[in-house]
Amino acid sequence: MKTRNKAEKGKRLATEVRRQLGAEAMTRFLRTLPAFRIEADIPDRFRDLLDRLDRVENEEAGWQRQ
């Protein structure tokens, strides 16, 4: 019984963390931090890879919300 409660609690916590990390306010905040800022002068191939990663993440997030 306790194991199931722990698993459910962990699942709820993971869902809440994902929700908060995906929030627009969090995105704006992270962009102000130097470690999360995208450099303007990165090579095109890296920018293309980042764009591709964004698309895949957005598609996956949309699938999980359904």
C-alpha positions in Angstrom: 0.0 0.0 0.0 2.8 2.4 0.9 4.6 1.7 -2.3 1.6 2.6 -4.4 1.2 5.9 -2.5 4.9 6.7 -3.0 4.6 6.0 -6.7 1.5 8.1 -7.0 3.1 10.9 -5.1 6.2 10.7 -7.2 4.1 10.8 -10.4 2.2 13.9 -9.2 5.4 15.6 -8.2 7.0 14.9 -11.7 3.8 16.2 -13.4 3.9 19.4 -11.3 7.6 20.0 -12.0 7.1 19.5 -15.7 4.1 22.0 -15.6 6.1 24.6 -13.8 9.2 24.2 -16.0 7.1 24.6 -19.1 5.4 27.7 -17.9 5.9 30.9 -19.8 7.0 32.8 -16.7 9.7 30.2 -16.1 10.9 30.5 -19.7 11.2 34.2 -19.4 13.1 33.9 -16.1 15.5 31.3 -17.5 16.3 33.5 -20.5 17.6 36.2 -18.1 20.2 33.8 -16.7 23.5 33.7 -18.6 23.7 29.9 -18.6 20.4 29.6 -20.5 20.8 32.5 -22.9 21.3 31.6 -26.6 24.3 33.3 -28.1 23.4 35.3 -31.2 26.5 34.3 -33.1 26.2 30.5 -33.0 26.8 28.7 -36.3 23.8 28.1 -38.5 24.0 24.3 -38.1 23.7 24.5 -34.3 20.8 27.0 -34.6 19.1 24.5 -36.9 19.6 21.7 -34.4 18.2 23.9 -31.6 15.2 24.7 -33.7 14.7 21.0 -34.5 14.9 20.2 -30.8 12.3 22.9 -30.0 9.9 21.4 -32.6 10.3 17.9 -31.2 9.8 19.0 -27.6 6.7 21.0 -28.6 5.2 18.1 -30.5 5.9 15.7 -27.5 4.4 18.2 -25.0 1.3 18.4 -27.2 1.0 14.7 -27.3 1.3 14.4 -23.5 -1.5 16.9 -22.9 -4.1 15.0 -24.9 
